[in-house]
Amino acid sequence: MNRGVADLKAAPPRLHLRRLLTVMNYAQLLIGSAGSIETTPVPPFTHHEILGLVQPFTRRGYQVDLAASDRLARRLLFKPVMHDEAGRGGVNATEVLQLDNPRPGLHQVTRTLTLDEGLTATLETQGDDLDILLQRIEQVLPQQQFRSVEGALVALSYRLTPVNPRHAPGDAVRRVLLRGEAVIAGFRVLLRGALVRGYPAEIDVTPSTPGVALPEDLLAVIGWAWSPLRKSKAGFTGKIKVRGQEPELSRRVEAALEKTVAHLARTLTRPPAAYYEKLRGARWTVTFRRAIPALFFGGLIAGAASLTLIDVPQDSIFNLLLMGAPPLLMFGAFGMRETPSLEIPPLPRRWKATWLPEAEAAPSQMDAQTT
C-alpha cells in the first residue's frame, strides 16, 4: 500500500491528469451521463430571420401573429383564416398555420383546422424549403380532413411525407394518419396511430359525463382486431390491430376508424337493451376469444400432468422435445409484442346501466320496451 502511494507521488504531473480524467469518465459512466451528447443551444429568432421566413407565407396572404409567436422556442404563428365553404361542398373551419424552426435548415409547417363544433384536424410536414412545404399543405383541401360516418363527423390528422427523399417540387407525397377524432352521443372518440410499425393503434372513448359505464366488449364485438375496453383515468381505452406498411397502413387504419365510429353511432344512440339483444352472439364470441389464453395455459398444465402417467424412453426424440418445450414457450411468450392476459372473462349478461344522457334515457327506454 505504501509502495503504491510512493509510486503515485513519483509519477509526473501529466500522468496524474490522465488518471484524474479516467476517474471522471468512469464516474460519468456510472451516473449515466457518459453517453450524452451536449448540443449547442439554438439562439431565439431575430427580426431579420423572421422577415426571411415569413416571405413565402405573406406571398400567399398569411400574416404573422407576433403576439402569439414564441421567439425563444423558434415558433411562428399566423393569424387565423376563415373558410366559409359549406355551401360549396367544403367546410366552415378556422385555419391557423404554425411554423417551427428548431434549427436552421429544418422547418415544420402545421395547419390546424377547427370546426364550429370544436373538432380539430392537423396537417404537418417537414423539410428545408418552405415553398415546397406550403405547396404540400395547399394540395390537401380542408374538406378532405373531415368525413361524415353514420351522422357523426370525423376529423382526420395527417403527416405529409415525400415519396422521393430528395424533396423536389411537384413530387408525390403520402398521407400518414396520426389521429382521428369524433364526438358521438356525448362521447369523445380519439384514435391515435401507432408510433412504431407493427404495434396496434390506440383508441380512447371518453364520456362527457363522469361515471358513465360501458361494457368491456363494446369494441371487441366488431371483430378480432379490436380489443376489449379497459378503464382509464379519463374514460376507456382499447386497441386496434392493423397490419401492413405505408401507404396501405394508413388507409386500413382509416377504414377501421370509420367502422368503429359507425358501430358506436349505432350503439351509443340506443339503449343498452338493444345492444344486448342485437349482438348477443358476438358478445359470446368475444368471451370465448378472451378465454383462449387461459384455456391454452390450462391445457399445458393438464398435458404436463398427464405426462407423468406415460413412460417415455430417455433416448426418445419425444423426450428431447419435452425437455426443450418450456424454454421455447418462455422465449415465445416474452418475444410477443403484446403478452396475452390470463383472465376469466365475464359472461355477456344484460347491461343494466345506461350510457344515454338523462334527457334521452327515459324516452329511449320506453321505445325499447315497446319494440
Secondary structure, DSSP 8 states (H G I E B T S, - for coil): -HHHHHHHHHS-HHHHHHHHHHHHHHHHHHTT-TT-----------HHHHHHHSHHHHTTT--B-TTT-BTTTTEEEB--EEEE-GGGTS-EEEEEEEEEEEETTEEEEEEEEEETTS-EEEEEEEES-HHHHHHHHHHS-GGGGEEEETTEEEEEEEEEEESSTT--TT--EEEEEEEEEEEETTEEEEEE--SSTTS-EEEEEEESSTT----TTTTGGG-TTB---EE-SSSEEEEE-----TTHHHHHHHHHHHHHHHHHHHHTTS-HHHHHHHTHHHHHHHHHHHHHHHHHHHHHHHHHHHHTTS---TT-HHHHHHHHHHHHHHHHHHHSSS--------------S--S-HHHHHHHHHHHHH-
